[in-house]
């Protein structure tokens, strides 16, 4: 499943990043610490998602969240 379908407060392990070949998006996600094997938690869902990766929180849009599979 992708991150848009994840439950709040549950820790997940990223299984893959599927950007459809968009290298810029893949590079951006990698710079946030978003890559296979890393843990991620959805902290809040409103219009965008607030996620916790490596003791940092980020606000990501649904398009980025759809590229992150857990």
Phi and psi in degrees as a GROMACS rama.xvg file:
@    title "Ramachandran Plot"
@    xaxis  label "Phi"
@    yaxis  label "Psi"
@TYPE xy
-94.4064  172.921  UNK-2
-65.9911  -25.2854  UNK-3
-62.8354  -24.5758  UNK-4
-94.9919  -1.47555  UNK-5
-72.6336  151.717  UNK-6
-86.3097  148.297  UNK-7
-63.462  138.528  UNK-8
78.4142  -3.33619  UNK-9
-93.4689  132.888  UNK-10
-83.9771  129.72  UNK-11
-120.925  159.475  UNK-12
-106.736  130.276  UNK-13
-70.1983  124.598  UNK-14
-94.4443  -34.7392  UNK-15
-163.722  159.518  UNK-16
-113.885  119.026  UNK-17
-120.168  93.3678  UNK-18
-96.7053  4.05724  UNK-19
66.7752  28.7446  UNK-20
89.36  3.36308  UNK-21
-78.9095  96.4758  UNK-22
-65.9082  -32.783  UNK-23
-64.958  -44.1218  UNK-24
-66.2654  -41.8324  UNK-25
-62.3517  -41.2833  UNK-26
-65.0924  -41.3073  UNK-27
-62.3011  -47.3573  UNK-28
-61.6578  -40.6571  UNK-29
-62.1315  -37.9343  UNK-30
-66.2419  -23.1323  UNK-31
-83.433  -8.69333  UNK-32
94.111  16.8438  UNK-33
-94.6609  99.0135  UNK-34
-153.38  164.816  UNK-35
-53.8347  134.722  UNK-36
94.7653  -16.8449  UNK-37
-82.4927  148  UNK-38
-88.3667  149.191  UNK-39
-146.224  143.102  UNK-40
-130.292  132.263  UNK-41
-84.1533  117.205  UNK-42
-90.203  -35.9751  UNK-43
-154.351  146.829  UNK-44
-129.907  119.973  UNK-45
-134.034  -119.75  UNK-46
-71.8507  -41.0962  UNK-47
-112.821  172.28  UNK-48
-106.268  140.168  UNK-49
-103.865  121.377  UNK-50
-120.797  152.679  UNK-51
-112.145  122.726  UNK-52
-133.282  122.057  UNK-53
50.7886  53.6401  UNK-54
62.1914  18.7615  UNK-55
-126.084  152.58  UNK-56
-115.576  139.749  UNK-57
-133.066  147.741  UNK-58
-101.541  115.019  UNK-59
-121.858  147.492  UNK-60
-81.9742  165.509  UNK-61
-58.8959  -29.9171  UNK-62
-65.6376  -44.4646  UNK-63
-66.6678  -40.4154  UNK-64
-62.6  -33.9661  UNK-65
-67.4483  -23.4119  UNK-66
-83.3219  -13.5374  UNK-67
-98.9667  115.801  UNK-68
-104.674  134.7  UNK-69
